[in-house]
Amino acid sequence: MAQPTADLEEYRDRARAWLAERLEPRRLDDPAGADPAHWTQERDQRERAIQRILFDGGYAGIAWPKEYGGQGLTAAHQQAFDEAARGFRVAEFGILGRTTWGICVPTMLAHASPAFLTRHVPRVLAGEELWVQFFSEPEAGSDLAGVRTRATRDGDRWILRGSKVWSSGAYYADYGLCLARTNWDVPKHRGLTWFAVKVDQPGIEVKPLRQLNDRSEFCQEFFDDVELTDDDVIGEVDHGWTVARTMLVMERQVGARTRMRPVAGGRRPAADLVSLARQAGREHDPRVQDLIARAHILDVVQAELSTRVQELAAAGGRDAASLACYPKLAAGTGTPARALIGIEIGGGPGLTWPGGASPPAGVSDYLGARAQSIAGGTNEMMRNVISERVLGLPREPSYDTDRPFSEVVRRAAEWGRPEGTRGKAG
């Protein structure tokens, strides 16, 4: 049921007045929380304090269930608050804010027990817990069902061993949502379980990874006999792939929204590229105008596609995880193309910067753009899912779908061995 416009306007006005009394106006020069260069202990404490103010005032988790600390209102109320808050310095947790609020907690709300949600969700809303995804592994990226990090039952405990990688923001997270293998004698999509892992507990090492664009957003984690309990389990033991599919939907939707450029009624073309053209003195160059038009088309198409997919998913009757592949593929192909346009517009001066300094935004975007064709599922995987699960085309032949994962791993290890030694102990 649609919320009456008058009620939403009153809610927005009340929120704006409350924000004006308690928070500072937003400054244009405030560094982005997503940039690790600006993430310090002092900033972390400041953001958490702001989040606590929002929580105490009843403006955290606006559309989340009341029983877990939210307000139990609608998505329209959340949108109204976001509009009221645009001019104020609200909490900004960067990439970890998106994974916490947009991916991890919505996945928990769909699958975790009431006791688990009561324990963790209010702490998230109060700024006391930030969550990272412990999903991909060095040997399991696009093939996420092939994870080898293992959780082994030991009495009333679970012992976690293995490694995860590409974990955005893990260096300032409190908890990780971790996919581990708990049964090796069933096919790979079975025998998986999700766990809540406290990042600073004994046995965990977090290593930031320096990227091509000179940032260190991604991390790798090593788990050495990390102790967990049944209280840390999300969903059912050995049925974690169901949870994983929910998380993939959330991840692809959040990724698509994050990469979307604001398009004001479809009329304002690529404001960042227009500004770049002016800085380069090329705003009247027909070639540059054509490039800006192309970027604008990419922005509009991606925004409309994302909206359409969300509407279809909300209407039900379709596989949301498969539908989410469309905006993800659009971002994976469009983001590198748009970044290249920025480099072409900036020209030679836009490709240089002082020694010891970080690359300028346009260059950094270009250097990091190719990651969008990999992160959250490669372009090739998205095309496979769309072709098989949406268009109904024949599935690719698969060797490991119905075999116990232990057998798959053993045979994979034998592929590189001489024919006469296969099957023998080595």
N, C-alpha and C positions, 0 to 999 in steps of 0.2 A: 504494500500500500504506500502510495506517495505521501511524503510528509507535507502538510500545508506550508505554503511559502511564507505566510506571516509568522508561523512558529519558528521557522528557520531564520528569518530575518531578526526576530527578537533574540534568538539564541546567539546569533552572530554579533549583534550589538552588545549583548551582555558580556560575551567573551572578550570583545575588543576593549570594553571599559575595564574589565578585570585585568587584562594584560597591561593596559596603560598604567595601572596603579602599581604593578609588581615587577615588570620586566623593562629592560632598557630597549630603546629603539634599535633597530638593526642598522649596522654600519656597513657601507659598501666595501670597506677595506678589511673586513673581518676575514681572516684566512679560513679556507674551507677545511672542515673537519676530516674530509676524505684524504687529505694530503698528509702523509706521515711526517713530513718535514715540520708540520705545525702541531703534531700531537705530542703533548708533554704531560707529565703528571699533573701539573697545575691546570692545564686545559681539561684533563680528564675530571678532576675534582670540580671544576667550574661547571662543566656540562651536567654532571650528575646532580649538582646542587640545583641547577635550573630545572631539571627533570623532576626533582622532589617537590619544587614549588608547584609545578603543573599537577603533579599527583595529589598533593594536599588540597589543591583548589578544585579538584574534580574534572580536570581537563587532560587526563592521561587515560588511554584505552577507552576512548569515547564510545566506540562501537563494539568493545569487548564485553563479555558477560560480567554481570555484577558480582556473581559468586566468586570470581577470581580477581576482584579489585577494579574491574572496569566500570563503565557507566551504563552499559546496556542500551545505548541509544543506536541510531542508525548511521549508515555510511554517509548519508546526507548531512547529519550533524557533524561528523568528522570533517567533511569537506567545508562546511560553514566555519568551523573553528580554524581550519587551515587558511581560509581566506582572511579571517580576522587577524591571524597571527603573522601574516606576511611582513608586516612592518616592524616586528618585534624580535628580539634576540632570544628565541626559544632554544631548547637543547639541540645540539648538532653533534651526532656521534659518527658522522662520516659513513664509510662503507659498512661498519659494524652496526650502525643504526638501521641500515636497510636490511641486513641479514637478521637482526634481532626481531624487529617489528614486522618486517615484510615477509620473512621466510620461516625462521625457526619457531616463533611463538604461534603463528597460524597453523603450522604443522602439528605442534603440540596440542593445540586446541582441538584438532581433528582426531587425534589418536591417543593422547596420554590419559592416564587415569585421573579422576577428580583429585585424589590425594597429591599426585605429582603437580597438577596445575595449581592447586591451593598453595603448594610449597614454593613454586617458582614464579608464576605469572605476576602476583602483586609486587614481588621484588624487581621484576623487570620494569613495571610501570613506575616504581619509585626511584628508578635509576641505580639500583643496587646490583643488577645483573645485566651483562651484555653477552650475547651468544654469537658464536661463530660456527660455521659448518665444517665438520670433520668428515668429508665426503670422498673426494678424489684421492687417489694413491699413485705412487710412482709407477705401478703396474696396472692401474685400473683408473683410466680417465674417462674416455668415451664409453667404455664397457664397464659401467659402474657396478653391474651385478658381479663383476669379477674381483671384488675387493678381497684382500688377503689378510688385512688386520684382523686378528682373532681375539675373541673373548671366550675364555675357557672356564667352565664351572669348576669351582674348588670349594666344596662344602656349601656354605651359605654366601660365598663370594663369587665374583667373576674376576678373572685376571686378564687384563688387556695388554696385548703385545702387537707391535707393528708400527706403521708410519702412514701419515696423511700429508697431502701437499696441496698447494694453491688455496690455502685457507686465508681468505681476506680478513686482515685485521686481527689475527689471532694473538698478536703481541699485546693487545690491550683488552682482550676478552676475559670474562670471568668463567664462562662455561662453553663447552663445545658439544654440539649435537653430532654424535659419532656413530657411523655405520660399521658394524663388525660382523665377522663370520662366526656363527655359533654352532654350525653343523656342516661338516665337510662331506658327509655321505649322502647328500641329496643334490639335485641340480642347482646351478649357481643362483638362480632367482629365489630359491628357498634357502633356509638355513642362515638368514641374515637377521640381525637384531640391532635396534637403535638404543644408544645409551647416552645419558647426560654425564659429561666428564668435566670435573672442575679443573681448570687449566693450570692452577698453581699447586696441584697436589703432587706428592712424591711420585717420581717415575716418569714425568713428562718434561720434554725439552722442546722449546719453541725456537725455531731459527728463521728470522726474516730473510727473504730472498731478494737480492738487488735485481731490478728489472732493467730492460733496455732503455726505458725513459728516465732512469736514474731514481726511480721511486722504489719503495720496499713494501708495497701493499700486501703481497703474497708471503706466506710462511710455509715451512715444513715442520711437522711435529713428529717426535719419536716417543713411543710408548713402551716403557720397560717395566713390566710387572705392575701395572697400575691396578689398584684394587677398586672394584665397584660392587654394588649390591643390587638386589632386585628392585629396590626403591629407585634406582637410576634408569630402569628400563622404560622406554617409550613404545607403546603398542605391545604386540604379542611377541614372545620369544620365537625366533625362527620365521617370523612373518614380516620381516622388515621391508620387503620390497613394496608392500602396499603403502607403507609410510613414505618410502623413497619416491614413489610416484606422486604423492601429494606434494612433497618437497620440490620436486622438479617443476610442477605446475607453478608453485609460488615463486621459485627462483627465476623461471623464464618470464613470468609476468612482471616481477620486480625489475629484472634486467631490462625488459622492453621499456617500462615506464622511466627508468633511470636514464636510458640513452635517448629517449625522445626529446626533441628540441621543442620549446614552446612555440606554438603557431597561433597567433592572435586572430581568430576568425578566418584563418587561411590567408590573411592579407599581408602580414609582416614578414618579408623574406629574410631568412638566415641572418639575424642581427649581428652575430659574432663575425660573420664573413664580410658583411657590409662595413663593419668597423675596421676589419683588417684591410680591406680594399682602400679605405680612406687613409689609413696609416701609411700604406704603400703608395698613395697618390695615384691609384689606378681605378677609382670608382667610376670614371667615365669611359674606361676601356671596354669596347664591345665584347671582347673575349672574356673579361672578368665578369661582366654582367651576365653573360651566358652561363658561366660557372656558378654564379650565385643562384641563378634560376634553377639550375640542376639540383643544387643542394636544397633549395626550398621545396622542390618536388619530392626529394627523398624524405624531408621532414614531414610533409603533409601526408604522404603515402604511409609512412610508418605510424604516424599518429592515428590515422583513420583505420589502419589494419589492426592496431592494438585495441582500439575501441570496439571494433566489430567482433574481434575474437572474444573479448570480455563479455560482450552481450550474448554471444552464442553459448559460451560456457555457463553463464548465469541462467540461461533459459533451460538448461538441462537437456538430456537425451543425447549428448555427444561426449566423446572422450576428451575431458579438459586437458589432460597431459599431452595429447596429440595436437589439439588445437593450439596450445601454447607454443608449439614448434614454429608456427608461422611468424609471429613477431620476433622470436629469437633468430630465425633464419634471416629475416629482414634486417635485423641489427647486425648480424654477422657478415652480411654482404654490403650493407649500406654504410656502416660506420667506417670501414677502410676507404671506401670510395669518397665519402665526405671529407675525411681527413686529408686525402690526397688533393682534393680541391683547395683546401686551406693552404697547403704547401705551394700549389700553383699560383694562387693569388698573392701570397706573401713574397714569392720570388726569392732571389739570392739572399737579401738582407734578413729575411725571415728564417733562414737556415743556420744563422750564426748567433753565438752568445758568448759573453765573457768567460774566460777560463775560471774554473772553480764554481761557477754558478750553475743552477739547474736550467735545463732547456726551457725556452718560452712555451706558453700554453699550446700554441699551434703545433710546434714540433713535438712536444710531449704527447699530444693527442695522436699525431701521426705514428710515433714510435710505439704507442700502446694500442693502436687501433686494431692490429691484426689479432690481438688477444680476444676480441669480441667474436671472431670466427671459431674460437676454441672453447672459451670459458662457458660453462653451463651446458656444454654439448656442442660438438663440432658441426659446421655446416653440413658435412656429409651425413652425420647421424640424424640431423633434423630432416634432411631430404629422405632418408630411409624411413623414418617414422611417418612422415606425411604420405609417402607413396604407399606404404604397407597398411597403415592403420586408418588413414583418412580416405585415400583414393582406392584402396582395396586391391592394389597390385600384388602379384605373388611375392612371398617372402624370399629373401636371399637364403641359400643353403646355410645351415648352421650345424657345426659338428658338436657343440657343447651344450645344446639346449636341454637335452633329456638325460645327460650322463651325470653321475655323481661328481661334484666339483673336485674331490680329491683325485679322481681318475683323470680329469681334464688337466690338472696341474702336473700330475706325474707324466702324462704323455707329452705335454708341452715341453717338459724338461728333457725328454728323450729325442725331440725332433732334431736337435743339433748334434746328436751322438752318432758315431759310426753304426751302420746297420747291424753288425754282429754283436754289439754291446747293449742294444736296447733291451729293456726288461731286466737287465742284470743290476745287481747292487753296485753302486759306484762310490 
